[in-house]
Amino acid sequence: MSERSGLARLARNGALNAAADVLSKVCSLVFFALVARRLGEDTLGHYVFALAITSLVWSFAGFGLDRLAMRDIAREPAVMARIAIPMAAIKGMVAGAFAAVVALVLAVGHENGEAVALVLILGGATAIGMATSTAQTIFAAHERMEYVFLTKVPWALLSAVLGIVIILGGGGIVSATAASALGVSVVGSAWAWSLVVRHFGRPRAGLRVGEWPRLLGEAIPFSFQEMLGQVIFRFDTVLLAAVAASAVVGAYGAAYRMLESTLFIAWSVGFAVMPMFSYLREGADGSLTHMFEGALKLVLVLMAPIAVALFVCASAVIDAVYGLPRYESSVEILRLLAPAVAVYSVGHIAGILVLVRRPGRVTVTVSAIVATVNVVACAVLIPWIEARGAAIATLIAESLLATIGLVLARRATGSRRLLWVAGTPVLAALAMGLAMWPVADSLPLALPIGAVVYAGVLLLLEAHRLREDIALFRSISAQRPDVVPT
């Protein structure tokens, strides 16, 4: 692993994590679409609401510990033995307690019983999944994404199959979620930790509660970024559920799920590059600058065409996944959300670099500003135009986050090639959209035409400097340092 160039490691690790996420997302999307078609908009609304609540649990109970662990283990692998068990215990225990309290509050407030049960079940699965995520963080910090793949894909497939079988057999959403989410999480977590012990050594036993305050203190910037990031992602759904009918929430959730189902690509690139951002040194070779520019370019090359395809072919996509005219109202929402696919990706990569290379207060301040803007936008727009307002608020927040992130990342890296990074993917994506527009209602025609045009324009614009860019990546040191001074 250490002999590979920065380009080879980024490509390998990003591809492995993307493959794991895409297969997991496909499984999840199939189950989600089946719920939408078989159980109706009201049940889908309850499920979307429970997913939004438990996603907030994940961030608020995670305290940013996984990202802290990835940075520290990437810099000094021996740290793993000391911090793994306390981190997993903190997250799992807090997540379980938080989910129980939220479910109790909802029950006391006379929330729909199905929604309360789903919050409890998904909350329990989240608590177990948070312990599993610490094991996956250990794999990622060592840049061994094949183990991340092995701890995601088989269990996501099993989870989807169980849920689908139960629903097709006449079961409800509660029984399907209990078997597919909660039951599978237990087995998957045991498997992940067995891989940690086998390949990276046995973590030190014991909860070591006395170390918790120090760990939580160090994780504050990471925690704020995750918590406030989830406010940006989930507050719109929670507020929409409070002021609109379940069918409206279901229509918004159907479109939003399409957005979420694409973001694994940005997450995969970020997951692969974060250890490198942590230990690459600034200096004459410019390795940190080159890696940042390359990661940003890679994520835009991949995400810009997806954003255009969702915008241009929104009607055909909704029809293929959920069915028209039943989900006709989701088409406009998807068009409003589509640009956020590319915008979020830029902000995500820039935000990771700022998180690990700039003082923690910078990340806290930026996240708080963007979350505040998002809450205000949701509070103004959702009561006025409901689901469309939620989509517009999301796009506003993600655009602001990407803009601030790029400015701060540029200061940290000294990058001067942002036009090179963004220019050609955006131009190629625009050409793709124009070519697809006349046949937008036919996915079998629109997607191949768009892919050919996008690839052709991109190669035409990039051909004269492709060799130089690959050489830049290969010049980045492939050696992982044993320790990187903070």
N, C-alpha and C positions, 0 to 999 in steps of 0.2 A: 504493500500500500504506500509506503513512504517514498518509493522510487517513482511513482507516477507524478506527472506534471500537474499543476493546478487545474489546467483545462481538463485533463483526464479524470481527476478526482471529482471536479464539479459535475462533469457530464455523467459519470458513473453513479455518483450518489444522488444527484438530482433525478436521474432516470429511474433508479430503484425506488426512491421515495414516491416519485410521481406514479410509477406503475402500481405501487401499493395503494396509493390514494385513489387512483382512477378505478381500480377494481373494487375498492371499498365503497367508493361513491356510486358506482354502477349498481352494486348490490343494494345500497341504501335507496337509490333513486327508484329502482324497480319496486321495492317494498312501498315507498312513498306513493308512487303512481298507482299501485294496486289499492292502497287505502283510499286514494282520491276517487278511483273509479267504482270500487265495490261498496265503500262505506259512506260516501257522500261528503258534502262540503262542511256540514256541522261537525262530524267526527274528525275530518281533516283539520278543521279549525282548532279543536281541542288538542290534537296531536301537535300542531304547529306551536300552539301556546305553550305546551309542556316542554317541547324542544327548546323554545326560546328561554324559558325559566331555567332549565337545567344547564343551558349553555352559560347563563350568567353565573350559576353555581360553580361551574368549572373554573371560570376566571377569578371569581371572588375568593374561592377556596384554594386556588392554585398558588396564590401569592407570588407568582412569577418565579417560583423555585426551579422549575424545569429549565428555564432559560439561564438562570444563574448557574445551575449545575452544568449546562452545556458549555458555557463560557469557561468555567473554572476547570472542568475535567479536560477540555480541549487544551488548556494551558498547562495543566499539571495532572496527568492521569491518576496518580496515586490518591488524589482527593476523593475519588469515588468511594473507596472503602469506608471513609469516615462519614460522608454526608448522605448516602443513598437511603438507608433505612429511616433516619429521622425525617427526611424530606417526604418520602412516601407516606409515612405515618401522619405527618401534619396534614397533608392534602386529603388523604382518605377520610380521616376522622372529622375534619372540619366540613368537608363536602357532604358527608352523611348527615351530620347534625343540621347543616344549613337546609338541605332538602327536606328533612323532617319538619323543621320550623315553618318553611314556606308552605308545605302541604297543610299543616295545621292552621295557619292563618287563612289559607284559601277555604278550608272546610268551615271554619268559624264564620267566614264571610259569605257562606252559602254559595260558593262557586260550584259549577257543575261537577257531579260526583265522578264522572269519567275523566274529566280534566285533572281532578285532585289525585285520582289513582295513578294516572300517567305521570304526574309530577313525582309521586313517591317512587314509582318503579324506575323511571329514567334517572331520578336522583340517586337511587341506590346503585344503578349501573355506572353512573358518573363517578361515584366515590371509588368504586373498584377500578374503573378505568384510569383514574388519576394515579393510583399506585402503579398500574401498568405503564403509564406514560413516563414515569421516572426510569423504568428499565429501558424504554425506547430512547430516552434522552442519553443514557449511557452509551447505547449503540451509536447514536448520531455523533456524540462528542468524539468517539474513536473513529468516526467516518466509516462505520461498518453498517451500511444501510441494508445489506442483505438480511440482517437480523430484524430490522424494522419491518421489512417486507414479510418475514415469516411470522411476525407477531401481529400483523394487521389483516392480511388477506384471507387466510384460512378461516379466521373467526368472523370476519365480516361476511364471508360467503355463507358460513353456517348460520349466522344470525338471520340473514335475509331469507334463506331457505326455510328455516323454522317458522319465521313470521308469515311467509307466503303460504306455507302449507296449512297453518292454523286458520288464516283468513279464508283460503279457498275451501277449507273443510267446514266453514260456517262459524268459526270463532270470531270473537270481537277484538277490537284494538287493544284492550287491556290484557287479555290472555296472550295475544300474539306478542305484545311488547315485553311482557314478563318473561316469556320463554326466550325470545330472540335477543333482548338487550341484557336482562339481568343474569339469566342462566349462563349465557355464553361468556359474559364478562369474567365470571369466576374462573372458568377453565382457561381462558386466554391469559389472565393475569398470572396464574401458576406457571403456564408455559413460558411466558416472557422472563420471569425471574429465574427459571431453571437455566435459560440461555445465558443470563448474566453470570450466574455462578460457574457455569461450565467454561465460559470463554474469557471472563474478565476477573475472576476471583470472587470469593465470598465476601460480601459486605460485612462490616463489623456488626454483630448482633446488639440489640438493645435500642430503646427509643432515645436515650440520652436527652431527656427533656431540658436539662440545663443548657444545652446548646441551641435550643429553639429560638430564643430571643436574638442571638447573634445572626443565625441564618435568615430569620425574617427581616432583620434590619438591613442586611446586605441585599436582600431581594426587593427592597421597596421600589426602586425604579422599574424593575421588571414587572412587579406586581401592578403598579399603576398603569403601565402600558397595556397589560392584558385586561385589567378590569375596565378601564376607560375605553379600550378597544371594543369590548363586548357591549358597553353602553351604546357605542356607535352602531354596532351590528344588530343589537336586540331591542333597544328601547322602543324603536318604531313599532315592532310587532306587539310588544307588551301594551303600549299606549293604544294602538289600534284595537286590540282585543278589549280594552276598557271602554272604548267609545263607539265601536261599530259592531255589527252583527257578526256571528261566527262565519257566515258565508263570505263576508267581505274579507275577514282574516284568512279564510281558506284560499280565496282567490289571490290575495297578496302573497300568502305563503307558497302557493304553486309557482308564481313567477320568481319569488326570491330564492326558491330552491334551485332553480335553473342557474341563477347567479352563483350561489354557494357551490354548486356542483362543479364549477369551473375553477374555483380558487385554489384547488389542491395543487395546481401547477405553480402558482406563486409561492404557496407554502412549501412545496418541495424544493424549489430553488433556494428559498430562504433557509430552510432546514439544512440543506447541503452546504450553503456558503457561510452560515453563522460561525461554525468553528474556525474557518479560515479568516473571517473578519476579526475573530478574537485573537489569533496568534500571528497573523502577518504583520511584519514590521514596516513602519513608514521609513522612507529613506531614499537613497539615490536610485534604487531599482524601481521605485514606484509600484511595488507589488500590490499594496493595498488599493491604490488608486486603480490599477488595471483590473483587479478582481472585482471591484465595485462597478466599474463601467461595464465590464463583461457580463456580470450577473444582471445588471439593469437592462442591458441590450438583449440578453437571452430571454428574460421574462417578458419584455415587450414584443419581441418577435413571435413568441408563443401566444400571448394574450390578446394582442390587438386584433388578429383575425377572428378570434372567438367573439370578442365584443361586437365586431361588425356583423358577423353571422347572426348573432342573437337579435341585433337591432333590425336588420333587413328581413330576416325570416321569422320574426317573432310569432306571427300567426301560424305558420306551418309547424314550428317547434312546439307550441302549446297544443296544437291539434294532435301531433304525433305522440306526445307524452300523456296528456290529460284528456283530450277530446274536446271538440267544438260541436255545438255552440255552448256547451255547459260551462266552459271556462273562458268564454269570450272576453270577460272583463280582465283576465290576466294578460292579454296581449299588449294593451297599452302600458301596463305596469312593467312588463318585461322590456319594452322599448326604452322606458325611462331608466331602468336599472342597467341596461346593457353597457353604456360607457363606463360604469363603475368597475366593470371587469378589468379593464386596462388601467384605469386610474388607481384602483386599490393596489394593483401589483407593483406599480412604481412606488407608492407610499410604503408598502410592506418592506421592500428591499432597502430603501433609504432609511426607514425606521429601525431596521435591525442594525445597520451600521452605526447609526447615531446611538443606539442603545448600548452597544459594547465598546464604543470608542470615545464617546463624549461623557461628561459628568452626568450622573444620574438625575440631577435636578432638571436638566434640559428635557429629558424624556417625560418626566412628570409634568412639567409646565406645558409642553406641547400637547400631550394627551388630554390634560384638563381643559385647555382652550378648545380643542376640537370637540370633545365630548359636550362641553357647554353649548357650543354652536349647534350641535346635533339635537340636543334636548330642546333648545329654544325653537329650532326649525320644526321639529316634530310637534311641539306644543301649539305652534301657530298654524301649521299646514294640515295636520291630521284632522282636527275638528272641522276644518274648512272643506277639504277635498279628500278626506279619508285615505284610501290606499295610494292614490296618486301623490298625495302629500308625503306619505311615508317614503315613497320611492325618491321623490325630489330631495327630501331631507338627507337621505343616505348619500345621494350623489354630491350634494353640497359638502357634507362632512368629509367624504373620501377625497374630494378635490382639494380641500383645504389641507388635509393631512399630507397628501402627496407634495403639494407645493412647499409647505414648511419643511418636510423631510428632505427634499432635494436641496433646498438652500443650506440646511445644517450639514447634510452629508458632504456637500461640495466644500464647505469650510473645513471639514475634517480630513478630506482626501486631497484637496487641491485639484479636483477634477475640472478639466477645461473642455471636455468633449461631449457635453450633454446634447448638443445638436446631432452629433454622430449617433449617440445612443438612441434618441427618439425619432429623428427625422425620417430615416428610411422605413422603419416598420409602420409609421403612421401613414406615409405616402402610399406604401404598398397596400395597406388595409383600406384606404380610401378608394384606390383603384379596384380592389376586390369588391367593395360594396356597390360601386357603380355597375360592375359587370353582373352582379347577382340580382340587382333590383328588378329587371324585367321578368325574371323567373322565380321571384321570391316565394311564391306559393307552392313551389315544388322542390322539396329538399333533395331528391335524387338528381335534379338538374342543377340547382343553385350551388350546392356544396362542392361538387367537382369543378364547376366553372370558377367559383371563387378561389378554390385551392390552387388551380393552375395559374390564374391571373396573379394571385398574391405571391406565389413562389417565383414566377417569371419576373415581376417588377422588383421584388426584393433582390434577386440575383443580379438583375441588370444594374441596380443602384449600388450593390455591394461588391461586385466582381473585382473592381480595380484595387480594393484594399483588403480582400479576404485573407490573402496570404500574410499580410502584415499583422492583421488582428490575431490570427492563430499563433503567429510567432510571439506576439505579446503575451498571450496566455501561457505559452510553453516556457517563457522566460521566468515565470513566477516560481519561486523556490518550492520544491515538493517536500522539503524536510519539515516535519512537525517538531517544534522545539519541545524539550522536556519541561521547561518552565519559561513562561513569558512574564517578565516583571510587569506589575500593574502600574 
